[in-house]
């Protein structure tokens, strides 16, 4: 599982050629792609419709509202987890969002949902859109949180490490995934990630320096707080050491898929929508079709079995030596 899905290019081409298709615009388009695009369109219309009026039961944008409401001059008026409109991210994120925050709420939500959907499709590819929506993608996009953008930043970050600045200046703790570069002694990539973050901070602080001191206080005041009923009930103090161990193992064994899983485990509060970060494992494993996904799962199960047998043999040898 260190590389792709384990299938040859010929096998993938055969799977694709055997897909059911429908005629669309004079072309034969795979049914799974058409179904995914229709699902995206229906979801987008539902998100826009249920965004207004704000506060209705099952309304959309409960997280996105936290980026639309704050005053750029005083963004941390509401910043404690548990508050309905809480903005806990860096000033830089709000400053970058400022142009689209000027839109009316429903238009903002429509554009924001489209951005999140584009990020998800990049991760899943056109043939796995339905998988992405079912695997917490729709939940994440409906709420309007940023985990899909974090997943995108991680995947792209293997080629352009500067995208890690987005992770460090929003959720912060998933930045532990940068240990990948440190363990592998990829110092250039690590330096680019850190330098890009410092550059963003410098520009932002030049505009509104007082907000960065406020953000420091916000991070300290939220430290140690767990999520509400809408979060996976595993405390951060348990998840974070597991995340560190996972990325260290992944870096040493060349398993890139461990980096987004590490970031997910290291979220300050693991909301259920945050599980959508796992979609970043698809491109890192080369899974772009349903057949690829089945192959990845089969390979993963085999690898797990081999690892378990290795642990058992190691325990057996230690028992014999003890005797």
C-alpha beads as a LAMMPS data file, in Angstrom:
LAMMPS data file: protein, C-alpha beads

323 atoms
322 bonds

1 atom types
1 bond types

-500.0 500.0 xlo xhi
-500.0 500.0 ylo yhi
-500.0 500.0 zlo zhi

Masses

1 110.0

Atoms # bond

1 1 1 0.000 0.000 0.000
2 1 1 2.976 2.302 -0.179
3 1 1 2.212 3.298 -3.724
4 1 1 -0.888 2.965 -5.894
5 1 1 -3.884 0.715 -5.733
6 1 1 -1.898 -2.322 -6.760
7 1 1 -3.459 -2.745 -10.211
8 1 1 -1.560 -2.443 -13.475
9 1 1 -2.400 0.226 -16.025
10 1 1 -3.810 -2.485 -18.293
11 1 1 -6.133 -3.763 -15.567
12 1 1 -7.395 -0.243 -14.864
13 1 1 -8.034 0.384 -18.548
14 1 1 -9.974 -2.877 -18.752
15 1 1 -12.135 -1.903 -15.788
16 1 1 -12.876 1.474 -17.299
17 1 1 -13.667 0.003 -20.705
18 1 1 -16.178 -2.359 -19.072
19 1 1 -18.067 0.451 -17.324
20 1 1 -21.706 1.004 -18.109
21 1 1 -22.177 4.221 -20.069
22 1 1 -24.922 6.515 -21.269
23 1 1 -25.021 8.732 -24.329
24 1 1 -24.552 12.347 -23.344
25 1 1 -23.897 15.137 -25.818
26 1 1 -22.859 12.669 -28.478
27 1 1 -20.379 10.959 -26.138
28 1 1 -20.526 7.820 -24.022
29 1 1 -20.135 8.857 -20.380
30 1 1 -19.817 6.325 -17.537
31 1 1 -23.045 6.002 -15.548
32 1 1 -21.139 6.375 -12.269
33 1 1 -19.860 9.809 -13.354
34 1 1 -23.308 10.988 -14.441
35 1 1 -24.835 9.783 -11.172
36 1 1 -22.130 11.557 -9.193
37 1 1 -22.603 14.842 -11.002
38 1 1 -26.377 14.675 -10.561
39 1 1 -25.898 13.987 -6.845
40 1 1 -23.576 16.992 -6.593
41 1 1 -26.088 19.267 -8.311
42 1 1 -28.961 18.113 -6.101
43 1 1 -26.807 18.509 -2.984
44 1 1 -25.736 22.014 -4.032
45 1 1 -29.334 23.119 -4.613
46 1 1 -30.325 21.708 -1.225
47 1 1 -27.452 23.472 0.521
48 1 1 -28.340 26.833 -1.033
49 1 1 -32.054 26.403 -0.312
50 1 1 -31.600 25.397 3.330
51 1 1 -29.014 28.119 4.037
52 1 1 -31.775 30.710 4.427
53 1 1 -33.486 31.466 6.692
54 1 1 -30.594 30.876 9.059
55 1 1 -31.243 28.618 12.020
56 1 1 -33.974 26.371 10.631
57 1 1 -33.926 22.674 11.548
58 1 1 -31.364 20.809 9.393
59 1 1 -30.272 24.133 7.908
60 1 1 -26.990 24.233 5.996
61 1 1 -23.898 26.294 6.658
62 1 1 -23.735 25.976 10.440
63 1 1 -19.912 26.073 10.266
64 1 1 -19.586 28.355 7.254
65 1 1 -21.603 30.967 9.128
66 1 1 -18.647 31.274 11.494
67 1 1 -16.552 32.667 8.632
68 1 1 -19.245 34.937 7.209
69 1 1 -20.440 36.688 10.388
70 1 1 -17.264 37.949 12.148
71 1 1 -16.243 41.578 11.859
72 1 1 -12.766 41.741 10.345
73 1 1 -11.887 44.427 12.895
74 1 1 -12.977 42.279 15.866
75 1 1 -13.168 38.654 14.681
76 1 1 -12.696 37.009 18.080
77 1 1 -15.748 38.426 19.807
78 1 1 -17.114 34.885 19.594
79 1 1 -14.302 32.361 19.476
80 1 1 -14.898 29.672 22.114
81 1 1 -15.925 26.195 21.011
82 1 1 -19.540 25.557 21.820
83 1 1 -20.700 29.019 20.837
84 1 1 -23.057 29.016 17.871
85 1 1 -20.901 31.427 15.882
86 1 1 -17.307 30.820 16.927
87 1 1 -14.312 31.902 14.861
88 1 1 -11.088 30.290 16.211
89 1 1 -8.794 30.475 13.152
90 1 1 -5.959 32.866 12.384
91 1 1 -6.581 36.422 11.154
92 1 1 -5.017 35.447 7.821
93 1 1 -7.848 33.064 6.946
94 1 1 -10.495 35.709 7.511
95 1 1 -8.502 38.286 5.573
96 1 1 -8.215 35.945 2.590
97 1 1 -11.928 35.169 2.798
98 1 1 -12.882 38.850 2.925
99 1 1 -13.757 39.280 -0.795
100 1 1 -16.390 36.525 -0.788
101 1 1 -17.595 37.397 2.719
102 1 1 -19.002 40.576 1.201
103 1 1 -21.616 38.494 -0.614
104 1 1 -25.118 38.041 0.813
105 1 1 -25.321 34.958 3.013
106 1 1 -27.100 32.657 0.579
107 1 1 -24.801 33.573 -2.310
108 1 1 -21.786 33.136 -0.065
109 1 1 -22.984 29.680 0.938
110 1 1 -23.578 28.703 -2.673
111 1 1 -20.060 29.738 -3.683
112 1 1 -18.474 28.194 -0.592
113 1 1 -20.281 24.873 -1.171
114 1 1 -19.057 24.868 -4.779
115 1 1 -15.471 25.394 -3.595
116 1 1 -15.734 22.502 -1.139
117 1 1 -17.312 20.293 -3.792
118 1 1 -14.464 21.067 -6.191
119 1 1 -11.965 20.071 -3.491
120 1 1 -13.817 16.815 -2.892
121 1 1 -13.956 15.948 -6.601
122 1 1 -10.213 16.580 -6.858
123 1 1 -9.704 14.017 -4.097
124 1 1 -12.140 11.401 -5.337
125 1 1 -11.912 11.828 -9.086
126 1 1 -15.090 11.830 -11.186
127 1 1 -15.806 8.118 -10.716
128 1 1 -15.826 8.184 -6.918
129 1 1 -17.967 11.268 -6.309
130 1 1 -20.720 9.156 -4.758
131 1 1 -18.222 7.551 -2.400
132 1 1 -16.980 10.982 -1.378
133 1 1 -20.484 12.237 -0.636
134 1 1 -21.416 9.152 1.376
135 1 1 -18.128 9.061 3.271
136 1 1 -18.880 12.220 5.259
137 1 1 -18.266 14.488 2.266
138 1 1 -21.882 15.621 2.040
139 1 1 -22.000 16.166 5.806
140 1 1 -18.866 18.278 5.623
141 1 1 -20.013 20.336 2.647
142 1 1 -23.485 20.812 4.159
143 1 1 -21.950 22.271 7.288
144 1 1 -19.354 24.265 5.363
145 1 1 -16.299 23.393 7.464
146 1 1 -12.775 23.347 6.006
147 1 1 -11.632 19.744 6.444
148 1 1 -11.895 18.997 2.715
149 1 1 -9.624 21.967 2.040
150 1 1 -7.175 20.614 4.613
151 1 1 -7.276 17.246 2.856
152 1 1 -6.602 18.981 -0.453
153 1 1 -3.703 20.969 1.032
154 1 1 -2.120 17.756 2.319
155 1 1 -2.359 15.930 -1.000
156 1 1 -1.062 18.904 -2.992
157 1 1 1.530 19.521 -0.279
158 1 1 3.606 16.533 -1.328
159 1 1 4.409 18.471 -4.485
160 1 1 3.978 22.050 -3.242
161 1 1 4.688 22.040 0.517
162 1 1 3.683 25.705 0.831
163 1 1 0.043 24.571 1.021
164 1 1 0.718 23.369 4.568
165 1 1 0.429 27.019 5.609
166 1 1 -3.335 26.629 5.252
167 1 1 -3.329 23.742 7.725
168 1 1 -1.110 25.506 10.266
169 1 1 -3.072 28.761 10.171
170 1 1 -6.513 27.198 10.604
171 1 1 -6.805 23.984 12.617
172 1 1 -3.101 24.141 13.683
173 1 1 -2.664 20.706 15.313
174 1 1 -3.072 18.663 12.098
175 1 1 0.211 20.315 11.151
176 1 1 1.841 17.418 13.013
177 1 1 1.706 15.763 9.595
178 1 1 4.810 17.820 8.733
179 1 1 6.741 15.215 10.714
180 1 1 6.616 13.268 7.446
181 1 1 9.223 15.602 5.964
182 1 1 11.298 15.705 9.152
183 1 1 11.461 11.928 9.614
184 1 1 12.397 11.467 5.958
185 1 1 14.950 14.292 6.150
186 1 1 13.215 16.145 3.348
187 1 1 14.448 19.426 4.776
188 1 1 13.768 21.491 1.665
189 1 1 10.072 20.598 1.701
190 1 1 9.852 21.267 5.430
191 1 1 11.601 24.620 5.014
192 1 1 9.211 25.636 2.228
193 1 1 6.173 24.768 4.377
194 1 1 7.493 26.735 7.355
195 1 1 8.686 29.675 5.252
196 1 1 5.340 29.965 3.469
197 1 1 3.564 30.025 6.822
198 1 1 5.903 32.684 8.187
199 1 1 5.429 34.777 5.041
200 1 1 1.631 34.677 5.367
201 1 1 1.862 35.608 9.042
202 1 1 4.202 38.498 8.253
203 1 1 1.910 39.982 5.606
204 1 1 -1.196 39.514 7.730
205 1 1 0.441 40.932 10.844
206 1 1 1.586 43.980 8.903
207 1 1 -2.077 44.706 8.194
208 1 1 -3.592 43.872 11.600
209 1 1 -0.854 43.088 14.153
210 1 1 -3.142 43.228 17.192
211 1 1 -5.253 40.327 15.926
212 1 1 -2.357 37.894 16.138
213 1 1 -2.000 38.494 19.867
214 1 1 -5.729 37.933 20.210
215 1 1 -5.490 34.674 18.241
216 1 1 -2.786 33.448 20.606
217 1 1 -5.166 34.032 23.521
218 1 1 -7.979 32.262 21.646
219 1 1 -5.817 29.182 21.117
220 1 1 -4.858 29.118 24.789
221 1 1 -8.442 29.530 25.953
222 1 1 -9.636 26.684 23.716
223 1 1 -6.783 24.335 24.593
224 1 1 -8.001 21.165 26.266
225 1 1 -11.610 21.591 25.203
226 1 1 -13.227 18.623 23.505
227 1 1 -16.024 18.692 20.987
228 1 1 -19.747 18.636 21.714
229 1 1 -22.194 15.792 21.093
230 1 1 -21.481 16.250 17.362
231 1 1 -17.870 15.071 17.750
232 1 1 -16.306 11.626 17.898
233 1 1 -15.987 10.947 21.666
234 1 1 -12.231 10.316 21.716
235 1 1 -10.257 13.012 23.596
236 1 1 -7.456 14.873 21.866
237 1 1 -4.918 13.681 24.450
238 1 1 -5.551 10.124 23.273
239 1 1 -5.749 10.836 19.551
240 1 1 -2.639 13.011 19.273
241 1 1 -0.015 10.435 20.404
242 1 1 -1.584 7.893 18.033
243 1 1 -1.347 10.475 15.239
244 1 1 2.352 11.060 15.941
245 1 1 3.111 7.332 16.002
246 1 1 1.204 6.805 12.753
247 1 1 2.998 9.498 10.765
248 1 1 6.395 8.368 12.057
249 1 1 5.638 4.806 10.951
250 1 1 4.242 6.020 7.643
251 1 1 7.310 8.157 6.905
252 1 1 9.672 5.278 7.640
253 1 1 7.719 2.810 5.501
254 1 1 6.797 5.207 2.671
255 1 1 3.031 5.130 3.272
256 1 1 1.820 8.566 2.214
257 1 1 -1.783 7.752 3.090
258 1 1 -0.852 7.975 6.772
259 1 1 -0.398 11.759 6.556
260 1 1 -4.079 12.700 6.044
261 1 1 -5.119 10.061 8.574
262 1 1 -2.653 11.642 11.011
263 1 1 -4.121 15.081 10.347
264 1 1 -7.622 13.767 10.947
265 1 1 -6.656 12.181 14.263
266 1 1 -4.890 15.385 15.308
267 1 1 -7.887 17.678 14.768
268 1 1 -8.528 19.768 17.898
269 1 1 -12.065 18.372 17.949
270 1 1 -12.879 15.444 15.690
271 1 1 -16.306 16.376 14.348
272 1 1 -17.877 13.615 12.291
273 1 1 -17.510 15.742 9.171
274 1 1 -13.770 15.786 9.883
275 1 1 -13.621 12.117 8.926
276 1 1 -13.888 13.356 5.331
277 1 1 -10.142 14.103 5.495
278 1 1 -9.766 10.357 4.896
279 1 1 -10.795 11.006 1.274
280 1 1 -7.257 12.318 0.781
281 1 1 -6.042 8.720 0.974
282 1 1 -7.689 7.963 -2.395
283 1 1 -5.296 9.894 -4.660
284 1 1 -2.336 8.944 -2.468
285 1 1 -3.176 5.266 -3.000
286 1 1 -3.974 5.701 -6.668
287 1 1 -7.624 4.769 -6.153
288 1 1 -9.656 6.470 -8.875
289 1 1 -12.307 3.807 -9.603
290 1 1 -14.472 1.476 -7.536
291 1 1 -12.270 -1.405 -8.660
292 1 1 -9.233 0.446 -7.321
293 1 1 -10.968 0.914 -3.979
294 1 1 -11.710 -2.807 -3.716
295 1 1 -8.099 -3.576 -4.591
296 1 1 -6.799 -1.126 -1.993
297 1 1 -8.998 -2.685 0.686
298 1 1 -7.857 -6.178 -0.277
299 1 1 -4.192 -5.134 -0.230
300 1 1 -4.676 -3.373 3.083
301 1 1 -6.252 -6.421 4.672
302 1 1 -3.413 -8.629 3.419
303 1 1 -0.814 -6.191 4.722
304 1 1 -2.561 -6.033 8.085
305 1 1 -2.527 -9.831 8.251
306 1 1 1.178 -9.965 7.484
307 1 1 1.887 -7.370 10.135
308 1 1 -0.188 -9.226 12.709
309 1 1 1.622 -12.481 11.979
310 1 1 4.932 -10.672 12.334
311 1 1 3.930 -9.355 15.753
312 1 1 2.895 -12.833 16.847
313 1 1 6.215 -14.325 15.738
314 1 1 8.092 -11.584 17.573
315 1 1 6.128 -12.233 20.771
316 1 1 6.753 -15.981 20.372
317 1 1 10.499 -15.494 20.031
318 1 1 10.611 -13.273 23.104
319 1 1 8.687 -15.904 25.102
320 1 1 11.154 -18.606 24.109
321 1 1 14.115 -16.382 25.013
322 1 1 12.550 -15.659 28.401
323 1 1 12.315 -19.356 29.116

Bonds

1 1 1 2
2 1 2 3
3 1 3 4
4 1 4 5
5 1 5 6
6 1 6 7
7 1 7 8
8 1 8 9
9 1 9 10
10 1 10 11
11 1 11 12
12 1 12 13
13 1 13 14
14 1 14 15
15 1 15 16
16 1 16 17
17 1 17 18
18 1 18 19
19 1 19 20
20 1 20 21
21 1 21 22
22 1 22 23
23 1 23 24
24 1 24 25
25 1 25 26
26 1 26 27
27 1 27 28
28 1 28 29
29 1 29 30
30 1 30 31
31 1 31 32
32 1 32 33
33 1 33 34
34 1 34 35
35 1 35 36
36 1 36 37
37 1 37 38
38 1 38 39
39 1 39 40
40 1 40 41
41 1 41 42
42 1 42 43
43 1 43 44
44 1 44 45
45 1 45 46
46 1 46 47
47 1 47 48
48 1 48 49
49 1 49 50
50 1 50 51
51 1 51 52
52 1 52 53
53 1 53 54
54 1 54 55
55 1 55 56
56 1 56 57
57 1 57 58
58 1 58 59
59 1 59 60
60 1 60 61
61 1 61 62
62 1 62 63
63 1 63 64
64 1 64 65
65 1 65 66
66 1 66 67
67 1 67 68
68 1 68 69
69 1 69 70
70 1 70 71
71 1 71 72
72 1 72 73
73 1 73 74
74 1 74 75
75 1 75 76
76 1 76 77
77 1 77 78
78 1 78 79
79 1 79 80
80 1 80 81
81 1 81 82
82 1 82 83
83 1 83 84
84 1 84 85
85 1 85 86
86 1 86 87
87 1 87 88
88 1 88 89
89 1 89 90
90 1 90 91
91 1 91 92
92 1 92 93
93 1 93 94
94 1 94 95
95 1 95 96
96 1 96 97
97 1 97 98
98 1 98 99
99 1 99 100
100 1 100 101
101 1 101 102
102 1 102 103
103 1 103 104
104 1 104 105
105 1 105 106
106 1 106 107
107 1 107 108
108 1 108 109
109 1 109 110
110 1 110 111
111 1 111 112
112 1 112 113
113 1 113 114
114 1 114 115
115 1 115 116
116 1 116 117
117 1 117 118
118 1 118 119
119 1 119 120
120 1 120 121
121 1 121 122
122 1 122 123
123 1 123 124
124 1 124 125
125 1 125 126
126 1 126 127
127 1 127 128
128 1 128 129
129 1 129 130
130 1 130 131
131 1 131 132
132 1 132 133
133 1 133 134
134 1 134 135
135 1 135 136
136 1 136 137
137 1 137 138
138 1 138 139
139 1 139 140
140 1 140 141
141 1 141 142
142 1 142 143
143 1 143 144
144 1 144 145
145 1 145 146
146 1 146 147
147 1 147 148
148 1 148 149
149 1 149 150
150 1 150 151
151 1 151 152
152 1 152 153
153 1 153 154
154 1 154 155
155 1 155 156
156 1 156 157
157 1 157 158
158 1 158 159
159 1 159 160
160 1 160 161
161 1 161 162
162 1 162 163
163 1 163 164
164 1 164 165
165 1 165 166
166 1 166 167
167 1 167 168
168 1 168 169
169 1 169 170
170 1 170 171
171 1 171 172
172 1 172 173
173 1 173 174
174 1 174 175
175 1 175 176
176 1 176 177
177 1 177 178
178 1 178 179
179 1 179 180
180 1 180 181
181 1 181 182
182 1 182 183
183 1 183 184
184 1 184 185
185 1 185 186
186 1 186 187
187 1 187 188
188 1 188 189
189 1 189 190
190 1 190 191
191 1 191 192
192 1 192 193
193 1 193 194
194 1 194 195
195 1 195 196
196 1 196 197
197 1 197 198
198 1 198 199
199 1 199 200
200 1 200 201
201 1 201 202
202 1 202 203
203 1 203 204
204 1 204 205
205 1 205 206
206 1 206 207
207 1 207 208
208 1 208 209
209 1 209 210
210 1 210 211
211 1 211 212
212 1 212 213
213 1 213 214
214 1 214 215
215 1 215 216
216 1 216 217
217 1 217 218
218 1 218 219
219 1 219 220
220 1 220 221
221 1 221 222
222 1 222 223
223 1 223 224
224 1 224 225
225 1 225 226
226 1 226 227
227 1 227 228
228 1 228 229
229 1 229 230
230 1 230 231
231 1 231 232
232 1 232 233
233 1 233 234
234 1 234 235
235 1 235 236
236 1 236 237
237 1 237 238
238 1 238 239
239 1 239 240
240 1 240 241
241 1 241 242
242 1 242 243
243 1 243 244
244 1 244 245
245 1 245 246
246 1 246 247
247 1 247 248
248 1 248 249
249 1 249 250
250 1 250 251
251 1 251 252
252 1 252 253
253 1 253 254
254 1 254 255
255 1 255 256
256 1 256 257
257 1 257 258
258 1 258 259
259 1 259 260
260 1 260 261
261 1 261 262
262 1 262 263
263 1 263 264
264 1 264 265
265 1 265 266
266 1 266 267
267 1 267 268
268 1 268 269
269 1 269 270
270 1 270 271
271 1 271 272
272 1 272 273
273 1 273 274
274 1 274 275
275 1 275 276
276 1 276 277
277 1 277 278
278 1 278 279
279 1 279 280
280 1 280 281
281 1 281 282
282 1 282 283
283 1 283 284
284 1 284 285
285 1 285 286
286 1 286 287
287 1 287 288
288 1 288 289
289 1 289 290
290 1 290 291
291 1 291 292
292 1 292 293
293 1 293 294
294 1 294 295
295 1 295 296
296 1 296 297
297 1 297 298
298 1 298 299
299 1 299 300
300 1 300 301
301 1 301 302
302 1 302 303
303 1 303 304
304 1 304 305
305 1 305 306
306 1 306 307
307 1 307 308
308 1 308 309
309 1 309 310
310 1 310 311
311 1 311 312
312 1 312 313
313 1 313 314
314 1 314 315
315 1 315 316
316 1 316 317
317 1 317 318
318 1 318 319
319 1 319 320
320 1 320 321
321 1 321 322
322 1 322 323
